């Protein structure tokens, strides 16, 4: 998806939301991986100027969920109403009739990810509190029936290994351990999972958390799935001490059984296999550091899993 929508196409998107509104300008926002992100400056029918965000889904996201535009729209509506700081969605098109592929339009949130925060402790506390709050949402189950079960997603991933394993990330050992212990059993009530709560999907403004974005990996299941993935991402972004502080803060706010955490950590470690260069955004030095941290993360998880099995 290398080409951007033209002004006429984007104007049709705007007028589909409000027939009397008009497009003032647009720009592609860098950093989107599963979707092309375009900021739209719009003059509404009441004369007020506003900025919206258009997410135009890529092939990978559509293969994972062909109805992703509709599903993300419905989920964002639910969590926004429930009080989670997320962009309010305004519309979607699942048909691809305007832009050639599905898209969603939502509010622009003034904020940015913080990878070098002035107060790391404060950021970690906010990240952990937000994850605990998402897991504590009291949402009507049937309303989330369109979301997959995380257990099913992991089982499918294990059933379909790639033609060539990523030996640089010990993919073979991780898969072997997971297959031996999967499913790990669930001791915690199922919750709404964001699916990819990492520092790049959280916007901050003036040191305060402003929004949680990119919900296309949302699922239902054991909160350990989110906790394990966030632990690895926090490790990559801020280091091991921050990872442990994040975990401790989360557990102080939402006590859960962490007996199977190592198993979910192995699943989290499997996700970047074959794609670490993309995670590192093509930066060789960053990729090397992420690889070293990943090896340590996997080694600890394998040891913990082994000790639990023998106890």
Secondary structure, DSSP 8 states (H G I E B T S, - for coil): --S---HHHHHHHHHHH-TT-EEEEEEEETT-SSEEEEEEEEE-TTS-EEEEEEEEE-HHHHHH-TTHHHHHHHHHHHHHHTT-----EEEEESS-TTTSS-EEEEE----B--SS-S-HHHHHHHHHHHHHHHHT----GGGGTTS-BHHHHHHHHHHS--SS--GGGTHHHHHHHHHHH-S----S-EEEE-S---GGGEEEETTEEEEE---TT-EEEEHHHHHHHHHHHHHHHH-HHHHHHHHHHHHHHS----TTHHHHHHHHHHHTTTTHHHHTTT-HHHHHHHHHHHHHHHHHHHHHHHHHHH-
